Amino acid sequence: MKKITQAPHFMFLILIPIILLIGLLKPDKTLEINIHDTYILIALLHLAVLISIIFGILGLGYWVVIKLNKRLVNWLTIIHLIITVISLCLIILIPFFLPESNQGITSLYFDAQVTITLSALVAVCIQSLYLVNIITALIRKTN
């Protein structure tokens, strides 16, 4: 845990090629989200690129704070890192492992959509901890 709190940007930067590789393994796979009468289709490759960009921005923010010799709040860093990585990896791994055809297994697809939606909501909400952590580190005086 000490290594994670001293260099959290490494975790995000290490996960970028892994996420991109997952997206490249099945580029024709899509994530289908049904909202009332509208279907939203997102290719797994596009989703992987989006999540990689998010990880890059988060890693860059942590790296800048560390290069400025500012101290992050350890528990905020750990909570943000763990919840963000788990939720965004769930978003990309669930469509990766779903079968191609949804005939006869609509409940599986509905459960997957609910899980992906909740994971996305958690990932968006937890970013407030990231902002609080970065702002707190920049305002704090260094010892």
C-alpha positions in Angstrom: 0.0 0.0 0.0 2.9 2.4 0.7 4.0 2.1 -3.0 0.5 2.8 -4.2 0.3 6.0 -2.1 3.8 7.2 -3.1 3.3 6.6 -6.9 -0.4 6.1 -7.8 0.2 7.2 -11.4 2.1 4.0 -12.1 -1.0 1.9 -11.5 -2.9 4.0 -14.1 -0.1 4.0 -16.6 0.5 0.2 -16.3 -3.2 -0.4 -17.0 -3.4 1.6 -20.2 -1.7 -1.0 -22.4 -3.7 -3.8 -20.8 -7.0 -2.1 -21.4 -6.0 -1.3 -25.0 -5.0 -4.9 -25.5 -8.4 -6.1 -24.3 -10.1 -3.7 -26.8 -7.9 -4.9 -29.6 -8.6 -8.6 -28.9 -12.3 -8.2 -29.9 -12.6 -4.9 -31.8 -15.9 -5.9 -33.4 -17.6 -6.6 -30.0 -20.1 -4.0 -29.0 -21.7 -2.8 -25.8 -25.4 -2.4 -26.2 -27.3 -0.1 -23.8 -31.1 0.0 -24.1 -32.7 3.2 -22.7 -36.5 3.1 -23.4 -36.7 3.1 -27.2 -33.1 4.0 -27.9 -30.2 1.6 -28.3 -26.7 2.9 -27.7 -24.0 0.9 -29.3 -20.4 1.4 -28.3 -17.6 -0.7 -29.9 -15.3 -2.3 -27.3 -12.3 -0.8 -29.0 -13.7 2.7 -28.6 -14.6 2.0 -25.0 -11.0 0.8 -24.4 -9.6 3.9 -25.9 -11.9 6.1 -23.8 -11.0 4.3 -20.6 -7.3 4.5 -21.5 -7.6 8.3 -22.0 -9.3 8.6 -18.6 -6.6 6.5 -17.0 -3.9 8.7 -18.7 -5.5 11.9 -17.4 -5.8 10.6 -13.9 -2.2 9.3 -13.9 -1.0 12.6 -15.3 -2.7 14.5 -12.5 -1.2 12.3 -9.8 2.2 12.6 -11.5 2.1 16.4 -11.6 1.2 16.6 -7.9 4.1 14.3 -7.0 6.5 16.2 -9.2 5.5 19.4 -7.4 6.6 17.7 -4.1 3.1 17.9 -2.7 1.7 15.3 -0.4 -1.5 13.5 -1.3 -4.0 12.2 1.3 -3.2 8.5 1.5 -6.7 7.1 2.2 -8.3 9.3 -0.5 -5.7 8.0 -3.0 -6.2 4.4 -2.1 -10.0 4.6 -2.2 -10.0 6.5 -5.5 -7.5 4.2 -7.1 -9.2 0.9 -6.1 -12.8 2.0 -6.9 -11.9 3.7 -10.2 -9.9 0.7 -11.4 -12.5 -1.9 -10.4 -15.4 0.1 -11.9 -13.8 0.9 -15.2 -12.4 -2.6 -15.6 -15.9 -4.0 -15.0 -17.2 -1.7 -17.7 -14.8 -3.1 -20.3 -14.6 -6.7 -19.1 -18.4 -7.4 -19.0 -18.9 -6.9 -22.7 -15.7 -8.7 -23.5 -17.0 -11.9 -21.9 -20.7 -11.7 -23.0 -21.7 -14.2 -25.7 -22.4 -12.8 -29.2 -26.1 -13.6 -29.5 -28.6 -12.6 -26.9 -31.4 -15.1 -28.0 -32.9 -16.7 -24.9 -30.6 -15.0 -22.4 -32.1 -11.5 -22.2 -31.9 -11.6 -18.4 -28.2 -12.0 -18.6 -27.9 -8.9 -20.9 -30.2 -6.9 -18.6 -28.1 -7.8 -15.6 -25.0 -6.8 -17.5 -26.5 -3.5 -18.5 -27.5 -2.8 -14.9 -24.0 -3.7 -13.7 -22.3 -1.5 -16.4 -24.6 1.4 -15.6 -24.0 1.2 -11.9 -20.2 0.8 -12.5 -20.2 3.9 -14.7 -22.2 5.9 -12.1 -19.8 4.9 -9.3 -16.8 5.7 -11.5 -18.2 9.2 -12.3 -19.1 9.9 -8.6 -15.8 8.7 -7.2 -13.9 11.3 -9.3 -15.0 13.9 -6.8 -12.5 12.2 -4.4 -9.8 12.7 -7.0 -10.5 16.4 -7.2 -10.6 16.8 -3.5 -7.3 14.9 -3.1 -5.6 16.9 -5.8 -6.9 20.3 -4.5 -6.0 19.4 -0.9 -2.5 18.4 -2.0 -1.9 21.6 -3.9 -3.2 23.8 -1.0 -1.3 22.1 1.7 2.1 23.4 2.7 5.0 21.0 2.2 7.0 20.0 5.3 
